[in-house]
Amino acid sequence: MWSWAVQKAKELHRRHPGLSHPPVNVEALAEAEGLEWMRWPFKGSVVEAKQGRYIGVAEQVEGAQQRYLIAHAVGHHLMHVGNQLSFYHQQFGVRGREEREADTCAAHVLMPEEELGKVIAYMTVWEIAEHFDVPVELAQLRITEFATEEEIAHWEALVDFIP
């Protein structure tokens, strides 16, 4: 678990409380942080890039995947210096430390602790993904690898919770 990434997501939600209800308005959060996102005609396997205050998302990416990529870039913005690229087929595989931190931050940005706590006891991972409008893989990671120790302890106290 990457506590720094979780902390950065919580700080973001504290700065912009009106944008934290599901589904989180990640585009407005990015804008509130001084970032601008746009569709870009990337070639090959590139699906997202962040350079300075600009986030480029591949033209063919939409919906939950687009929201994840914007949140991922916001995570980089909050934690890392420099420019980053994301590639198809590498979003949820073996990744570097900075990529994992950005994923963790994105998961906590899109599925805030308080809001997730309201639904975890009665929703499946697919329903959680739909409720928060995120990729199923990200929802699965959020309730397992990216969950805080406090969240896990709370969820385990719930009778019907099965990650």
Buried (B, 14 or more C-beta within 10 A) or exposed (E): EBEEBBBBBBEBBEEBEEBBEBBBBBBEBBBBBEBEBEEBEBEEEBBBBBEEEBBBBBEEBEEBBBBBBBBBBBBBBBBBEEEBBBEBEEBEEEBEEBBBBBBBBBBBBBBBBEBBEEBBEEBEBEEBBBBBBBBBBBBBBBBEBBBBEEBBEBBEEEEEBEE
